[in-house]
Amino acid sequence: MINKEEIQRRIIELDVEHRDLDAVIEMLTLDGHHDQLQLRRLKKRKLQLKDYITLLKMQLVPDVPA
């Protein structure tokens, strides 16, 4: 099982990648000479990262009985 510190480290790594993708997407959009397919792929990857970050953060929250 992955421990809490490893999950937190992975969240930080993914968050950095997410911010980097955001910067690249913004640069490509402002440039005006961008490949639409590449831009869509970058946006899709960014959404995947966000979903995975959310999933990891949910693992850090202890289960509370209903």
PyMOL Python script that loads the backbone (N, CA, C, O; Angstrom):
from pymol import cmd

cmd.read_pdbstr("""\
ATOM      1  N   MET A   1       0.840  -1.192   0.000  1.00  0.00           N
ATOM      2  CA  MET A   1       0.000   0.000   0.000  1.00  0.00           C
ATOM      3  C   MET A   1       0.879   1.247   0.000  1.00  0.00           C
ATOM      4  O   MET A   1       1.931   1.269   0.639  1.00  0.00           O
ATOM      5  N   ILE A   2       0.457   2.264  -0.702  1.00  0.00           N
ATOM      6  CA  ILE A   2       1.204   3.515  -0.786  1.00  0.00           C
ATOM      7  C   ILE A   2       0.955   4.317   0.480  1.00  0.00           C
ATOM      8  O   ILE A   2      -0.183   4.463   0.926  1.00  0.00           O
ATOM      9  N   ASN A   3       2.046   4.840   1.057  1.00  0.00           N
ATOM     10  CA  ASN A   3       1.861   5.612   2.283  1.00  0.00           C
ATOM     11  C   ASN A   3       1.506   7.069   1.978  1.00  0.00           C
ATOM     12  O   ASN A   3       1.575   7.519   0.834  1.00  0.00           O
ATOM     13  N   LYS A   4       1.131   7.777   3.012  1.00  0.00           N
ATOM     14  CA  LYS A   4       0.624   9.151   2.882  1.00  0.00           C
ATOM     15  C   LYS A   4       1.661  10.087   2.267  1.00  0.00           C
ATOM     16  O   LYS A   4       1.317  10.937   1.446  1.00  0.00           O
ATOM     17  N   GLU A   5       2.929   9.936   2.659  1.00  0.00           N
ATOM     18  CA  GLU A   5       3.982  10.813   2.133  1.00  0.00           C
ATOM     19  C   GLU A   5       4.190  10.610   0.636  1.00  0.00           C
ATOM     20  O   GLU A   5       4.419  11.570  -0.100  1.00  0.00           O
ATOM     21  N   GLU A   6       4.110   9.373   0.192  1.00  0.00           N
ATOM     22  CA  GLU A   6       4.266   9.089  -1.235  1.00  0.00           C
ATOM     23  C   GLU A   6       3.115   9.685  -2.034  1.00  0.00           C
ATOM     24  O   GLU A   6       3.321  10.222  -3.122  1.00  0.00           O
ATOM     25  N   ILE A   7       1.918   9.591  -1.500  1.00  0.00           N
ATOM     26  CA  ILE A   7       0.746  10.172  -2.175  1.00  0.00           C
ATOM     27  C   ILE A   7       0.899  11.690  -2.265  1.00  0.00           C
ATOM     28  O   ILE A   7       0.637  12.277  -3.315  1.00  0.00           O
ATOM     29  N   GLN A   8       1.316  12.323  -1.180  1.00  0.00           N
ATOM     30  CA  GLN A   8       1.494  13.774  -1.178  1.00  0.00           C
ATOM     31  C   GLN A   8       2.586  14.198  -2.157  1.00  0.00           C
ATOM     32  O   GLN A   8       2.440  15.204  -2.852  1.00  0.00           O
ATOM     33  N   ARG A   9       3.688  13.431  -2.216  1.00  0.00           N
ATOM     34  CA  ARG A   9       4.763  13.733  -3.148  1.00  0.00           C
ATOM     35  C   ARG A   9       4.265  13.630  -4.591  1.00  0.00           C
ATOM     36  O   ARG A   9       4.580  14.471  -5.432  1.00  0.00           O
ATOM     37  N   ARG A  10       3.486  12.589  -4.859  1.00  0.00           N
ATOM     38  CA  ARG A  10       2.947  12.389  -6.218  1.00  0.00           C
ATOM     39  C   ARG A  10       1.969  13.501  -6.590  1.00  0.00           C
ATOM     40  O   ARG A  10       1.939  13.948  -7.736  1.00  0.00           O
ATOM     41  N   ILE A  11       1.174  13.943  -5.627  1.00  0.00           N
ATOM     42  CA  ILE A  11       0.241  15.053  -5.876  1.00  0.00           C
ATOM     43  C   ILE A  11       1.019  16.302  -6.270  1.00  0.00           C
ATOM     44  O   ILE A  11       0.629  17.013  -7.196  1.00  0.00           O
ATOM     45  N   ILE A  12       2.108  16.569  -5.576  1.00  0.00           N
ATOM     46  CA  ILE A  12       2.924  17.750  -5.886  1.00  0.00           C
ATOM     47  C   ILE A  12       3.515  17.636  -7.285  1.00  0.00           C
ATOM     48  O   ILE A  12       3.499  18.604  -8.045  1.00  0.00           O
ATOM     49  N   GLU A  13       4.038  16.463  -7.629  1.00  0.00           N
ATOM     50  CA  GLU A  13       4.605  16.254  -8.965  1.00  0.00           C
ATOM     51  C   GLU A  13       3.553  16.479 -10.055  1.00  0.00           C
ATOM     52  O   GLU A  13       3.813  17.156 -11.049  1.00  0.00           O
ATOM     53  N   LEU A  14       2.379  15.911  -9.858  1.00  0.00           N
ATOM     54  CA  LEU A  14       1.313  16.053 -10.847  1.00  0.00           C
ATOM     55  C   LEU A  14       0.810  17.486 -10.929  1.00  0.00           C
ATOM     56  O   LEU A  14       0.455  17.963 -12.007  1.00  0.00           O
ATOM     57  N   ASP A  15       0.779  18.170  -9.795  1.00  0.00           N
ATOM     58  CA  ASP A  15       0.343  19.565  -9.773  1.00  0.00           C
ATOM     59  C   ASP A  15       1.312  20.448 -10.564  1.00  0.00           C
ATOM     60  O   ASP A  15       0.891  21.360 -11.275  1.00  0.00           O
ATOM     61  N   VAL A  16       2.600  20.171 -10.434  1.00  0.00           N
ATOM     62  CA  VAL A  16       3.603  20.917 -11.205  1.00  0.00           C
ATOM     63  C   VAL A  16       3.409  20.668 -12.699  1.00  0.00           C
ATOM     64  O   VAL A  16       3.442  21.603 -13.499  1.00  0.00           O
ATOM     65  N   GLU A  17       3.207  19.400 -13.069  1.00  0.00           N
ATOM     66  CA  GLU A  17       2.972  19.075 -14.482  1.00  0.00           C
ATOM     67  C   GLU A  17       1.702  19.751 -14.987  1.00  0.00           C
ATOM     68  O   GLU A  17       1.666  20.230 -16.121  1.00  0.00           O
ATOM     69  N   HIS A  18       0.662  19.794 -14.160  1.00  0.00           N
ATOM     70  CA  HIS A  18      -0.601  20.435 -14.522  1.00  0.00           C
ATOM     71  C   HIS A  18      -0.385  21.926 -14.799  1.00  0.00           C
ATOM     72  O   HIS A  18      -0.891  22.458 -15.787  1.00  0.00           O
ATOM     73  N   ARG A  19       0.367  22.590 -13.924  1.00  0.00           N
ATOM     74  CA  ARG A  19       0.646  24.025 -14.116  1.00  0.00           C
ATOM     75  C   ARG A  19       1.503  24.259 -15.355  1.00  0.00           C
ATOM     76  O   ARG A  19       1.291  25.226 -16.086  1.00  0.00           O
ATOM     77  N   ASP A  20       2.476  23.370 -15.592  1.00  0.00           N
ATOM     78  CA  ASP A  20       3.309  23.482 -16.787  1.00  0.00           C
ATOM     79  C   ASP A  20       2.471  23.353 -18.055  1.00  0.00           C
ATOM     80  O   ASP A  20       2.647  24.116 -19.004  1.00  0.00           O
ATOM     81  N   LEU A  21       1.566  22.390 -18.063  1.00  0.00           N
ATOM     82  CA  LEU A  21       0.685  22.224 -19.220  1.00  0.00           C
ATOM     83  C   LEU A  21      -0.180  23.456 -19.425  1.00  0.00           C
ATOM     84  O   LEU A  21      -0.408  23.876 -20.560  1.00  0.00           O
ATOM     85  N   ASP A  22      -0.659  24.032 -18.342  1.00  0.00           N
ATOM     86  CA  ASP A  22      -1.469  25.237 -18.423  1.00  0.00           C
ATOM     87  C   ASP A  22      -0.679  26.364 -19.092  1.00  0.00           C
ATOM     88  O   ASP A  22      -1.213  27.090 -19.931  1.00  0.00           O
ATOM     89  N   ALA A  23       0.586  26.503 -18.718  1.00  0.00           N
ATOM     90  CA  ALA A  23       1.436  27.544 -19.305  1.00  0.00           C
ATOM     91  C   ALA A  23       1.673  27.278 -20.788  1.00  0.00           C
ATOM     92  O   ALA A  23       1.629  28.206 -21.596  1.00  0.00           O
ATOM     93  N   VAL A  24       1.922  26.028 -21.152  1.00  0.00           N
ATOM     94  CA  VAL A  24       2.151  25.677 -22.554  1.00  0.00           C
ATOM     95  C   VAL A  24       0.895  25.932 -23.379  1.00  0.00           C
ATOM     96  O   VAL A  24       0.969  26.485 -24.477  1.00  0.00           O
ATOM     97  N   ILE A  25      -0.245  25.533 -22.854  1.00  0.00           N
ATOM     98  CA  ILE A  25      -1.511  25.750 -23.562  1.00  0.00           C
ATOM     99  C   ILE A  25      -1.752  27.239 -23.771  1.00  0.00           C
ATOM    100  O   ILE A  25      -2.170  27.659 -24.849  1.00  0.00           O
ATOM    101  N   GLU A  26      -1.489  28.031 -22.747  1.00  0.00           N
ATOM    102  CA  GLU A  26      -1.682  29.480 -22.873  1.00  0.00           C
ATOM    103  C   GLU A  26      -0.733  30.073 -23.907  1.00  0.00           C
ATOM    104  O   GLU A  26      -1.139  30.922 -24.700  1.00  0.00           O
ATOM    105  N   MET A  27       0.530  29.637 -23.908  1.00  0.00           N
ATOM    106  CA  MET A  27       1.497  30.137 -24.890  1.00  0.00           C
ATOM    107  C   MET A  27       1.065  29.784 -26.309  1.00  0.00           C
ATOM    108  O   MET A  27       1.125  30.621 -27.209  1.00  0.00           O
ATOM    109  N   LEU A  28       0.632  28.546 -26.503  1.00  0.00           N
ATOM    110  CA  LEU A  28       0.207  28.120 -27.837  1.00  0.00           C
ATOM    111  C   LEU A  28      -1.028  28.888 -28.296  1.00  0.00           C
ATOM    112  O   LEU A  28      -1.146  29.234 -29.471  1.00  0.00           O
ATOM    113  N   THR A  29      -1.930  29.148 -27.389  1.00  0.00           N
ATOM    114  CA  THR A  29      -3.152  29.870 -27.726  1.00  0.00           C
ATOM    115  C   THR A  29      -2.845  31.321 -28.095  1.00  0.00           C
ATOM    116  O   THR A  29      -3.392  31.854 -29.060  1.00  0.00           O
ATOM    117  N   LEU A  30      -1.971  31.947 -27.323  1.00  0.00           N
ATOM    118  CA  LEU A  30      -1.619  33.344 -27.589  1.00  0.00           C
ATOM    119  C   LEU A  30      -0.781  33.491 -28.849  1.00  0.00           C
ATOM    120  O   LEU A  30      -0.841  34.520 -29.522  1.00  0.00           O
ATOM    121  N   ASP A  31       0.007  32.455 -29.172  1.00  0.00           N
ATOM    122  CA  ASP A  31       0.875  32.487 -30.349  1.00  0.00           C
ATOM    123  C   ASP A  31       0.057  32.582 -31.628  1.00  0.00           C
ATOM    124  O   ASP A  31       0.444  33.289 -32.559  1.00  0.00           O
ATOM    125  N   GLY A  32      -1.053  31.887 -31.683  1.00  0.00           N
ATOM    126  CA  GLY A  32      -1.907  31.945 -32.857  1.00  0.00           C
ATOM    127  C   GLY A  32      -1.519  30.955 -33.936  1.00  0.00           C
ATOM    128  O   GLY A  32      -2.327  30.666 -34.819  1.00  0.00           O
ATOM    129  N   HIS A  33      -0.312  30.429 -33.892  1.00  0.00           N
ATOM    130  CA  HIS A  33       0.148  29.456 -34.884  1.00  0.00           C
ATOM    131  C   HIS A  33       0.277  28.094 -34.225  1.00  0.00           C
ATOM    132  O   HIS A  33       1.366  27.524 -34.166  1.00  0.00           O
ATOM    133  N   HIS A  34      -0.826  27.583 -33.735  1.00  0.00           N
ATOM    134  CA  HIS A  34      -0.789  26.325 -33.011  1.00  0.00           C
ATOM    135  C   HIS A  34      -1.551  25.239 -33.757  1.00  0.00           C
ATOM    136  O   HIS A  34      -2.451  25.507 -34.552  1.00  0.00           O
ATOM    137  N   ASP A  35      -1.169  24.040 -33.479  1.00  0.00           N
ATOM    138  CA  ASP A  35      -1.804  22.853 -34.053  1.00  0.00           C
ATOM    139  C   ASP A  35      -3.007  22.494 -33.177  1.00  0.00           C
ATOM    140  O   ASP A  35      -2.848  22.214 -31.989  1.00  0.00           O
ATOM    141  N   GLN A  36      -4.196  22.500 -33.755  1.00  0.00           N
ATOM    142  CA  GLN A  36      -5.414  22.227 -32.999  1.00  0.00           C
ATOM    143  C   GLN A  36      -5.388  20.848 -32.348  1.00  0.00           C
ATOM    144  O   GLN A  36      -5.838  20.686 -31.214  1.00  0.00           O
ATOM    145  N   LEU A  37      -4.865  19.861 -33.058  1.00  0.00           N
ATOM    146  CA  LEU A  37      -4.790  18.507 -32.510  1.00  0.00           C
ATOM    147  C   LEU A  37      -3.866  18.469 -31.292  1.00  0.00           C
ATOM    148  O   LEU A  37      -4.200  17.863 -30.274  1.00  0.00           O
ATOM    149  N   GLN A  38      -2.722  19.105 -31.399  1.00  0.00           N
ATOM    150  CA  GLN A  38      -1.791  19.152 -30.277  1.00  0.00           C
ATOM    151  C   GLN A  38      -2.423  19.864 -29.086  1.00  0.00           C
ATOM    152  O   GLN A  38      -2.279  19.422 -27.946  1.00  0.00           O
ATOM    153  N   LEU A  39      -3.111  20.948 -29.344  1.00  0.00           N
ATOM    154  CA  LEU A  39      -3.760  21.709 -28.286  1.00  0.00           C
ATOM    155  C   LEU A  39      -4.831  20.860 -27.590  1.00  0.00           C
ATOM    156  O   LEU A  39      -4.927  20.873 -26.363  1.00  0.00           O
ATOM    157  N   ARG A  40      -5.626  20.131 -28.358  1.00  0.00           N
ATOM    158  CA  ARG A  40      -6.647  19.258 -27.765  1.00  0.00           C
ATOM    159  C   ARG A  40      -6.020  18.161 -26.916  1.00  0.00           C
ATOM    160  O   ARG A  40      -6.529  17.829 -25.845  1.00  0.00           O
ATOM    161  N   ARG A  41      -4.913  17.600 -27.397  1.00  0.00           N
ATOM    162  CA  ARG A  41      -4.234  16.547 -26.637  1.00  0.00           C
ATOM    163  C   ARG A  41      -3.676  17.087 -25.318  1.00  0.00           C
ATOM    164  O   ARG A  41      -3.758  16.424 -24.284  1.00  0.00           O
ATOM    165  N   LEU A  42      -3.112  18.289 -25.365  1.00  0.00           N
ATOM    166  CA  LEU A  42      -2.592  18.897 -24.148  1.00  0.00           C
ATOM    167  C   LEU A  42      -3.706  19.180 -23.143  1.00  0.00           C
ATOM    168  O   LEU A  42      -3.545  18.962 -21.942  1.00  0.00           O
ATOM    169  N   LYS A  43      -4.832  19.667 -23.648  1.00  0.00           N
ATOM    170  CA  LYS A  43      -5.965  19.947 -22.761  1.00  0.00           C
ATOM    171  C   LYS A  43      -6.519  18.656 -22.163  1.00  0.00           C
ATOM    172  O   LYS A  43      -6.904  18.625 -20.993  1.00  0.00           O
ATOM    173  N   LYS A  44      -6.560  17.595 -22.961  1.00  0.00           N
ATOM    174  CA  LYS A  44      -7.043  16.311 -22.464  1.00  0.00           C
ATOM    175  C   LYS A  44      -6.111  15.785 -21.382  1.00  0.00           C
ATOM    176  O   LYS A  44      -6.570  15.291 -20.353  1.00  0.00           O
ATOM    177  N   ARG A  45      -4.810  15.888 -21.607  1.00  0.00           N
ATOM    178  CA  ARG A  45      -3.827  15.449 -20.608  1.00  0.00           C
ATOM    179  C   ARG A  45      -3.972  16.261 -19.325  1.00  0.00           C
ATOM    180  O   ARG A  45      -3.865  15.718 -18.225  1.00  0.00           O
ATOM    181  N   LYS A  46      -4.214  17.549 -19.468  1.00  0.00           N
ATOM    182  CA  LYS A  46      -4.392  18.410 -18.300  1.00  0.00           C
ATOM    183  C   LYS A  46      -5.612  17.967 -17.486  1.00  0.00           C
ATOM    184  O   LYS A  46      -5.554  17.925 -16.257  1.00  0.00           O
ATOM    185  N   LEU A  47      -6.698  17.642 -18.155  1.00  0.00           N
ATOM    186  CA  LEU A  47      -7.890  17.153 -17.459  1.00  0.00           C
ATOM    187  C   LEU A  47      -7.641  15.801 -16.783  1.00  0.00           C
ATOM    188  O   LEU A  47      -8.126  15.557 -15.679  1.00  0.00           O
ATOM    189  N   GLN A  48      -6.889  14.933 -17.446  1.00  0.00           N
ATOM    190  CA  GLN A  48      -6.556  13.646 -16.848  1.00  0.00           C
ATOM    191  C   GLN A  48      -5.734  13.837 -15.575  1.00  0.00           C
ATOM    192  O   GLN A  48      -5.953  13.159 -14.571  1.00  0.00           O
ATOM    193  N   LEU A  49      -4.796  14.762 -15.634  1.00  0.00           N
ATOM    194  CA  LEU A  49      -3.982  15.044 -14.454  1.00  0.00           C
ATOM    195  C   LEU A  49      -4.845  15.561 -13.308  1.00  0.00           C
ATOM    196  O   LEU A  49      -4.674  15.153 -12.160  1.00  0.00           O
ATOM    197  N   LYS A  50      -5.765  16.455 -13.625  1.00  0.00           N
ATOM    198  CA  LYS A  50      -6.641  16.998 -12.585  1.00  0.00           C
ATOM    199  C   LYS A  50      -7.475  15.896 -11.942  1.00  0.00           C
ATOM    200  O   LYS A  50      -7.630  15.862 -10.721  1.00  0.00           O
ATOM    201  N   ASP A  51      -8.008  15.002 -12.760  1.00  0.00           N
ATOM    202  CA  ASP A  51      -8.803  13.893 -12.235  1.00  0.00           C
ATOM    203  C   ASP A  51      -7.958  12.985 -11.344  1.00  0.00           C
ATOM    204  O   ASP A  51      -8.419  12.539 -10.294  1.00  0.00           O
ATOM    205  N   TYR A  52      -6.721  12.712 -11.763  1.00  0.00           N
ATOM    206  CA  TYR A  52      -5.852  11.837 -10.992  1.00  0.00           C
ATOM    207  C   TYR A  52      -5.435  12.501  -9.676  1.00  0.00           C
ATOM    208  O   TYR A  52      -5.351  11.837  -8.643  1.00  0.00           O
ATOM    209  N   ILE A  53      -5.177  13.810  -9.717  1.00  0.00           N
ATOM    210  CA  ILE A  53      -4.856  14.553  -8.499  1.00  0.00           C
ATOM    211  C   ILE A  53      -6.021  14.470  -7.517  1.00  0.00           C
ATOM    212  O   ILE A  53      -5.820  14.248  -6.323  1.00  0.00           O
ATOM    213  N   THR A  54      -7.225  14.649  -8.019  1.00  0.00           N
ATOM    214  CA  THR A  54      -8.422  14.561  -7.173  1.00  0.00           C
ATOM    215  C   THR A  54      -8.549  13.172  -6.558  1.00  0.00           C
ATOM    216  O   THR A  54      -8.864  13.041  -5.376  1.00  0.00           O
ATOM    217  N   LEU A  55      -8.305  12.144  -7.353  1.00  0.00           N
ATOM    218  CA  LEU A  55      -8.365  10.774  -6.861  1.00  0.00           C
ATOM    219  C   LEU A  55      -7.347  10.538  -5.740  1.00  0.00           C
ATOM    220  O   LEU A  55      -7.662   9.917  -4.725  1.00  0.00           O
ATOM    221  N   LEU A  56      -6.136  11.034  -5.935  1.00  0.00           N
ATOM    222  CA  LEU A  56      -5.108  10.876  -4.911  1.00  0.00           C
ATOM    223  C   LEU A  56      -5.462  11.641  -3.634  1.00  0.00           C
ATOM    224  O   LEU A  56      -5.233  11.150  -2.528  1.00  0.00           O
ATOM    225  N   LYS A  57      -6.015  12.832  -3.788  1.00  0.00           N
ATOM    226  CA  LYS A  57      -6.406  13.611  -2.618  1.00  0.00           C
ATOM    227  C   LYS A  57      -7.510  12.901  -1.843  1.00  0.00           C
ATOM    228  O   LYS A  57      -7.553  12.978  -0.616  1.00  0.00           O
ATOM    229  N   MET A  58      -8.395  12.216  -2.543  1.00  0.00           N
ATOM    230  CA  MET A  58      -9.473  11.471  -1.877  1.00  0.00           C
ATOM    231  C   MET A  58      -8.892  10.316  -1.058  1.00  0.00           C
ATOM    232  O   MET A  58      -9.469   9.928  -0.041  1.00  0.00           O
ATOM    233  N   GLN A  59      -7.758   9.766  -1.491  1.00  0.00           N
ATOM    234  CA  GLN A  59      -7.131   8.684  -0.746  1.00  0.00           C
ATOM    235  C   GLN A  59      -6.547   9.176   0.577  1.00  0.00           C
ATOM    236  O   GLN A  59      -6.368   8.389   1.506  1.00  0.00           O
ATOM    237  N   LEU A  60      -6.251  10.460   0.666  1.00  0.00           N
ATOM    238  CA  LEU A  60      -5.692  11.023   1.887  1.00  0.00           C
ATOM    239  C   LEU A  60      -6.751  11.274   2.949  1.00  0.00           C
ATOM    240  O   LEU A  60      -6.426  11.377   4.132  1.00  0.00           O
ATOM    241  N   VAL A  61      -8.017  11.374   2.544  1.00  0.00           N
ATOM    242  CA  VAL A  61      -9.107  11.633   3.469  1.00  0.00           C
ATOM    243  C   VAL A  61      -9.580  10.310   4.054  1.00  0.00           C
ATOM    244  O   VAL A  61      -9.943   9.398   3.311  1.00  0.00           O
ATOM    245  N   PRO A  62      -9.580  10.196   5.385  1.00  0.00           N
ATOM    246  CA  PRO A  62     -10.024   8.937   5.982  1.00  0.00           C
ATOM    247  C   PRO A  62     -11.518   8.710   5.772  1.00  0.00           C
ATOM    248  O   PRO A  62     -12.305   9.654   5.718  1.00  0.00           O
ATOM    249  N   ASP A  63     -11.885   7.449   5.655  1.00  0.00           N
ATOM    250  CA  ASP A  63     -13.303   7.098   5.505  1.00  0.00           C
ATOM    251  C   ASP A  63     -14.037   7.373   6.818  1.00  0.00           C
ATOM    252  O   ASP A  63     -13.574   7.014   7.901  1.00  0.00           O
ATOM    253  N   VAL A  64     -15.179   8.013   6.689  1.00  0.00           N
ATOM    254  CA  VAL A  64     -16.013   8.305   7.852  1.00  0.00           C
ATOM    255  C   VAL A  64     -17.266   7.446   7.752  1.00  0.00           C
ATOM    256  O   VAL A  64     -17.965   7.501   6.740  1.00  0.00           O
ATOM    257  N   PRO A  65     -17.564   6.655   8.777  1.00  0.00           N
ATOM    258  CA  PRO A  65     -18.765   5.832   8.704  1.00  0.00           C
ATOM    259  C   PRO A  65     -20.038   6.683   8.623  1.00  0.00           C
ATOM    260  O   PRO A  65     -20.140   7.733   9.257  1.00  0.00           O
ATOM    261  N   ALA A  66     -20.972   6.224   7.857  1.00  0.00           N
ATOM    262  CA  ALA A  66     -22.231   6.962   7.667  1.00  0.00           C
ATOM    263  C   ALA A  66     -23.141   6.813   8.858  1.00  0.00           C
ATOM    264  O   ALA A  66     -24.240   7.367   8.867  1.00  0.00           O
TER     265      ALA A  66
END
""", "prot")
cmd.dss("prot")
cmd.show_as("cartoon", "prot")
cmd.util.cbc("prot")
cmd.orient("prot")
